[in-house]
Amino acid sequence: MAQGDAVSDADGAPPASPKLAPGDGRAAVSWASPMGAGARLDTTIEVIFSSPVDRASVEVTSVPPVTLSFGWPSPTRLSMTPKESLRPGTTYQLRVSGQLTNGEALHAVDWSFRTVFPAPREVVQGRGGNLILSFDDGPRGEARTRRLLKLLARHRAKALFFPTGQNLKRYPRWVAEVEAAGHRVCNHSHTHPNLTALSEAALRREIELGAGHGQCHLFRPPMMAYDPRVRRVAEELGYELFLWDVDTRDWEEISAGEITNRVLRGARPGAVVLFHIQAKHTLRALRRLLPRLEKSDYVFSWDPRDADPEAFGVGHEQTWVKDPAAQRARWLEHFESDAGPGWPFAR
């Protein structure tokens, strides 16, 4: 993909002139930039004060930390240049405090901005390999799922779904509808807790009450919170941990542009991509992503029979795949056996 194909973050663009003054006449920061989403990685941070300030008194803090070089174009304007490039796809929280030249305290101001996540200069070619789409959490309504299933069907995609067990109780038809569309429903626990903080009895119950219904023994621990004990209990219950290679972070309600660029940067044959069913901009991102990835010769499927044997899993970084060629042979052996819909989707 050429650089010109970068996806815009305009759907999360910052306001042109944010107002920060308290409105009660106190000395304050009256304007700051950038603010909101879409800040460049080489952005200059600008602050305008309502009155001239004592430069030596001004303090600027940032989370995460940034080393800034200060410049003063005027007594009321501070220009700050980061000494290193900002991190892509990162929210920075800033605070400015100090005092005026007359000794009056400056009203401290907090604001934030988020940097863009640039598109890659080119996308790794799929060469007929599979990209595994996976969707966590939910369902919290059937309408969004139906729109997602319709979109996946349009691109002949077979995805893995990891809903929570408690949510499935509210939508009894959901599993059958998803399975009928060619997807698999797997285990993501019952209530989405931090499993490492539970007693062994509670941990076991969380896994036992998760989704899957006997046709998938993949288990994805919520928040990727697992330790040797979680792995042991899951394996004792017949499950295999299944994580991901590309985290879209769509649950943060980042823009569709950032979601798209995160996937384009991380796409490799055999890679697992993590989405969330209910995330605000996921559907919009998928409408952009799937056609682009098809042009790069990717197949969207968990089924190794849908992928080119030479490309299956070559870019997969999951710990459970040590040898992609051997893994593909293992999957095919089970698909061709009498075990039902095929390992690892049948227990």
C-alpha angles and dihedrals in degrees: 000000000000123000088248089067093069113138117242123234091209091125087070100034119153121247114267097235114015115196116219105165114119093233096231098097097262118139108263150141104289098185138014136179141235103032129163124005131336104051115159119241089240095044123148114226112226128193128183119197125208091231137014111287136209099255094206091056097054115109125186122189128184135193112233091033120256127186107226134195111216126221129175113208088175139356090267101038127077121190118193125191119195110234090218132034113274119248115265118247093011131136113224120200114202135189127192123194138159140105141278125256088259091057096255113143117252116233103248113238131201126196139151142213135187125221124228122256103225123221116250118260086240137001120239106251117248095213089202092309126141127258109198113220114202130183124201135201129004151045097185096155137000099232095070091046091053091052089050093048091049091052093047091049090053088060096039090243125166109200138184118237123202107187123167118257095234093055092052090062088068094051108040094171094051098087094049092049093050094045092047088059091059099261131121127237113213140177124284097158128267104271104009099247131158096270094199090065095055131093114252092254092052091045091052091049092051091056096041091054095047126108126271103094093215096299100091129039097185112119123196113193112222114257088004085276105155139130135179091284093053090048092049095050092046091051091047087057091051099260134129121210112248118189131164143255101208120043110196092190086213090150087073087068091241118166124282087243093059093045090051094049093047090056095043090053094048102039114126131152107276096014120142116227121204120217132160122233096222100038112131101236102026097102091048091050093049091054087060098037105050097057091046093050092046088057087055089055101254126152116210104220145112089210112095090206089069094058134074105265091225092056102037110128097340092137097037114129099181113132090228091063110070098157116023094198093051090044092055091049089050093051092048092048090058094042090055094045128087092256095110124245091003141262132318087025099058128059 
